[in-house]
């Protein structure tokens, strides 16, 4: 067992020499690394506001996770075509692990592109950073080609507005700076919005740490986060990472984990989510 562990560590260390791999992320929670991504996200958008989306009082958006684009992206193409041919859809979301191979962000983005000859609408797609997206210095490419890992946007409709917050959990922790910002931001702004929806990659409730620091949050951080989200009346938390579906409610907050849309997955799926005044409805879509 010891030899096996040493072999893995040696192999990863050798990879890190040539590909700028953040090797420390395998050993300790990379709070300093996520703090850096938080600050760089704030440099992109000073107040971390990313967009305003116009919609009706009742609107629809699409969500998928873990496409892990490698050689093919057939399932993601299906998702993209469905989204862009649904004129009632206001926007789309991908919850992380966008790629599985270094330098594959261009292929990933092409799979989600708008093409006038086959699409009837061009809604915006928001992207969340996953742990696979950061491998081999992937953060630099993600930041340059996609944007920040921490941000918020609002959906504005005639009767008010809803708040969406993207959290960076890609290295297994929110970090001090992101946590402090989230507490302050919710305290100062939550009351202005009808619904608050959190978007993040890691399943907050999953306790298995088989993927070490990119697997799940420390248990103390999980307790603090779910208490914070409950106190601020968060409506829904959307998560990925674990390649299976989960839907639970705790302290009046609904936590949903989507199964992967990755090619080769047994039951690839995505969600169509309808948001109304008193309800948020989930419509699961299977790709056959």
HELIX and SHEET records of a PDB file:
HELIX    1   1 UNK A    2  UNK A   19  1                                  18    
HELIX    2   2 UNK A   23  UNK A   26  5                                   4    
HELIX    3   3 UNK A   31  UNK A   44  1                                  14    
HELIX    4   4 UNK A   74  UNK A   84  1                                  11    
HELIX    5   5 UNK A  105  UNK A  111  1                                   7    
HELIX    6   6 UNK A  131  UNK A  134  1                                   4    
HELIX    7   7 UNK A  138  UNK A  145  1                                   8    
HELIX    8   8 UNK A  175  UNK A  189  1                                  15    
HELIX    9   9 UNK A  190  UNK A  192  5                                   3    
HELIX   10  10 UNK A  212  UNK A  214  5                                   3    
HELIX   11  11 UNK A  219  UNK A  231  1                                  13    
SHEET    1   A 7 UNK A  49  UNK A  54  0                                        
SHEET    2   A 7 UNK A 151  UNK A 157  1                                        
SHEET    3   A 7 UNK A 160  UNK A 166 -1                                        
SHEET    4   A 7 UNK A 196  UNK A 199  1                                        
SHEET    5   A 7 UNK A 236  UNK A 239  1                                        
SHEET    6   A 7 UNK A 253  UNK A 257  1                                        
SHEET    7   A 7 UNK A 246  UNK A 250 -1                                        
SHEET    1   B 5 UNK A 124  UNK A 127  0                                        
SHEET    2   B 5 UNK A  89  UNK A  94  1                                        
SHEET    3   B 5 UNK A  59  UNK A  64  1                                        
SHEET    4   B 5 UNK A 269  UNK A 275 -1                                        
SHEET    5   B 5 UNK A 280  UNK A 286 -1                                        
END                                                                             
